[in-house]
Amino acid sequence: MKCESPIFQIFANPSWGGGEQFVYDLSRRLLADARRVVLVSRPSAVIGQRVATLRAPYHTLPMKGVADMLSALMLARLILKYRPDTIHVHHFKDAFTAAYACLLCRAFGIRTRIVLTRHLVRRGKRGGIYRWL
């Protein structure tokens, strides 16, 4: 039996690399464990082709960075449609998009957790906006 609330996997790199393989492998495992997964990325032919084998909903957003409110609005619409319990992001810039979208969805009584997995070994940014995040 499938769980009702999906997990969003958000990754915005338009090329395929280790982080994208991680998202693919994690999503495949979640699906095997009867979890619902929704994949969200930038428009990319290679990403679209590779995730098509997962047979999970796949959506593309512009994902233009920290101040991309259009992507946040589009993501908020997806949140309202699917009602995920968790949004798993794999890059700081994507976490901002997710945070803005979640703030928009609070007006509709929807609270969604955001989990950030940092795939780099460099020290994270420490500016004020990153502390807020």
Disulfide bonds with the S-S distance in Angstrom:
none
